[in-house]
Structure formats: structure tokens, C-alpha cells
Amino acid sequence: MTYTYALSNNYWQLSEQGDPRLKISAGRENITDYKSDTVLVNLFEGANPSGATNAIDKLLQREISNLIKLGDFNGKLNDTAILYPGKELAADRIIVVGLGKKKDFTAERAIQAAASGIKRAERLGAKHVGTIAFGGGDGELSPAEAAESTVIGALLSQYRFTQFKTMGEVVKAPSPLLSLKICEIDNKRIKQIRLGVKDGLAIAEAVALARNLQNTPAANMTPTILSQKARSISRRHGLSCQVLSESQMSKLGMGSLLGVSQGSAQAPKLIVTQYEPSGRSRGTIAIVGKGVTFDTGGISLKPGSNMHHMKFDMSGAAATLGIMQAVAQLKPSVKVIGVVPAVENMPSSTAVKPGDVLTAMNGKTIEVINTDAEGRLILADALCYAQNFKPDAMIDMATLTGSVITALGHSASGLMSTNDDLTRRLRQAGEYTRERVWELPLWEDYEKNIQSDTADLDNTGGKAAGTINGGMFLKHFVGDVPWVHLDIAGTAWEGRKTPYWSGGGTGVGVRLITQLLRDWSGPLKTNLAE
């Protein structure tokens, strides 16, 4: 079975037409017999070669063991060593990739190691690569997990956003890679390997989609264009999609959302996508993603320095659409609703002003102290609207506050929640995918920060506890539905580089919440903290 991907529209996706760029396949084959220009194997730090690596080591008269003995290679995570076997093997070169210490090994490390191996092969000009499923032996990942991780790492290592490039090496010399085959000698494991390949392709494509939406300049990613992208994704993957217009939102009383958009010439959109499982559903989960396609701060204008990064203020929306595409392909047994409020926040003669009062869909009034605290204003109405679907849980993602970067840096997203079980499930998914989350409190002590003298609520709460104030504000719009707010301002486009992310949008949230939905085990427990 072969799954074909093509580099189309600057990210890897299932090839619908034209010549394939990279073919990914899995089959019963001994890696020592696979004829290609490059073969990838791996090794744990401080360990002796085992499995497929040991088989190659034997055929090469213990060359890998000699590298270890000499200290030239010890298996540190993402380190690589190159061997040229001559006639002993069918492949022209062997790349050994370090997996790090066995006690620290995870699916995330398998992704990194696979990406490192593929990037090294690419730099060497490899066209056809054979590999084992990373972590499927001594790594103790299941065959499906190992294959999935290998494919995610391989494909995301190849991601480049080149839509607006006309010069440079990335345009002149695209990746030479044409094929990647996962070789498995055990016939009993092939079915699971192939399932893992299929799922890995779906997840990698979804992350790449989110990155592509994030990286596109705001002039080319307006609320209207974003809604068109959502319709296109939905048609292609069998999702239902509805886009509410400004007049429809006005009739629903979405004054908070429309207050943000009123300063822009770009019409606001509320994008609603739905996935229905074919069998019995274990529940309904609503995902709400902030979609400010560009944020100037409005009348409370941001400093000019780094304002170009505000094209990333729709990263929650990008992740939501990526998740919806992923679930359409992975088909978890849970109903998923994706809600994206899409607006521009611009200063103009019609823009909302500091001191103005807006009325949200649930009737609560909001004094706008700072027009640059606009994300919570559009999420307020989107969260109210999402309750129409009677979800068992709601999760929103937003680049909401700079304060979360002060608190957590770029290594974790801030989490605030009304349900301990939902928090536990998200933290578990975060540890698995390494899209980690860290909980901040929503204690009643903070409620006074967001009380307004003029209206029901103040949209800022002041500088102290800025991230928590944002969560406290949103809590007023979730009703009794178990809810988690994820502040992804520190993780959406900045952080430590990895072999499968080298800058720009990260696509954070796609793997995290997709994993949560795949693992969904039914009704949430009551909140033990209450």
C-alpha cells in the first residue's frame, strides 16, 4: 500500500492530481536487502547495536560498534553517523541516528530522530530512502506508534513555506527526496505499520496546514479568505461547514465580536465546521480558535516593532482547522465542532474606542478598557455560540496574552479550566505529544480584577495576573459546560528549534488536541475541586 504526498501549495498533502513529489510506503522487506541510495537505522545512547542496526553492523564487520568504541558516535538524540557499505549491503549509504537515552525515550523523540535522519539524508542529496520504524523495537512503541512517529518526523522535517520566495536555495534546489519506505521484516506487524503510516500522514498534513495558514501574510489571509479555506477543507474531507455573515451574527446578538471587527474594511466571519463519527459517538467536543487575522491593537495601537508577527494572531483558528482536517481522516468516535471567530482588529474612524461598552450574545456587558484585549471579546461570543451544539466539553485556543510568555516562556501553553478530568486528559495528551500545557488557577480572588464600574465586565483586568484575568473573563461565557482555555501566545510561533520545526508558525494545538480526541474515553468525571 502506498500513500502519495505532493508538495502542493507549499506544504505536504495528499496528492490529488499531478506527479507525486514524495511517495511514502510500508512493506515487508529486510532493511539489509532494501536497494536505495540511503537507509536509516538508529541506536540508543550508550547501547550496543540491536535489531536491524545490529544486523547491519554484522554485515559491515562491526563498523557501527567500532564508531561507538572510538567515541565517534554514541547515540545522543539527533546525532547522526554515515557509513558507506560498498557491496556488503544493497544501499549506497547508511545513516545511524541517535535516539538518546532509552529511559527518556518517547514518541516525540522518535519524531525528532526520524526528522534528523531525513534532514541528513536530504543534505546528502538522497532521493530514495529506506528506514525502519523508529522506536518499534527496543523503544517499546507499538508498531503503529513507531510508524506514525517516523512519518510525522519525516514529513514535517521537509516543511517549507516558499509561496512568496523567488530567490535563494529553497527555490532553486527543492528537496531531492522522492520516496521513503518503512521496511518491516515481521509479517505480523505490517498491518499495524501501515495503519501508523496512514495516521502519520494525516497528522503531518494537518500540522502543515495549520503552519501554512499561520505563515501566510494577513493581506492574503483575511477573514473571508480563511472562511474560503475552511469550506475547501470541509468539501475535500467530508466535513459540514457553515459561515455566518455579519448580519447573521448581528441578529444573534454577537455585539462583542462585532465590536472588534467594526474598525476594519474586512467583513467578519464565524466559521463552523462539524465532524460526525460513523458509529456511536462517545460525546461532543467543541474546539474554538481565535481568528484575528491581523491585530494592530485597534485604537490602543501596538508598537510598530514586531507588529508583523500579528499575522500569527489567528494561530488558534489555524490549529482548529488543522484539527478538523485531522479528525476527518483519523475518524475518532467523538463528534467534533470547530468554531472560528475571524476578524481584523484595525484602527479607524469606526473602530471601537476605549471606554465603549459592548453586549455579548449571553447579554453580559463589557467595558472596553483596551482595544488590544480583543481576542477575549471575539471568543466570548464564539463560546456562547458553541453551546448551541450541547457539547460535553469546550476547549478554546488563543494567542491571548503576552503575560503567558512571562510566566511560562515558550515551552508550554497556559491552561485554565473548570474541570479537573478535562485538564488531566489534556495534560496527558500534552506529555505524549510534547505540546505541553501548564495549569494556572481560576480562583474567585481574581474575579474582582475584571469587574467594571460602568458595565458587567472589564476586558483587561490590569497588568497583574494578566493571563489569568483573560481566563476569568472567558469563564463568564462558557455556562455550565466543562471548559479549558489554552493561551498559546508563547508557543504558536516562537520557541526552541527542533529537527521538524525551524521557524515560523508551529501549528501548536493540532497534535495536542487531535491526540486528546483520539484518546477520548467518554463522559468527564465531575470536578473534584468543587
Secondary structure by P-SEA (a helix, b strand, c coil): cbbbbccccccccccccccccbbbbccccccccccccbbbbbbcccccccaaaaaaaaaacaaaaaaaaaccccccccbbbbbbbcccccccbbbbbbccccccccaaaaaaaaaaaaaaaaaacccbbbbcccccccccccaaaaaaaaaaaaaaaaccccccccccccccccccccccccccccccaaaaaaaaaaaaaaaaaaaaaaaaaaacccccccaaaaaaaaaaaaaacbbbbbbbcaaaaaaacaaaaaaaaccccbbbbbbbbbbbbcccccbbbbbbbbcccccccccccccccccccccccaaaaaaaaaaaaaaaaacccbbbbbbbbbbbbccccccccccbbbbcccccccccccccccaaaaaaaaaaaaacccccbbbbbccccccccccccccbbbbbbccaaaaaaaaaaaaaaccbbbbbbbccccccccccccccccccccccaaaaaaaaaaccccccccbbbbbcccccccccccccccccccccaaaaaaaaaaaccccccccccc
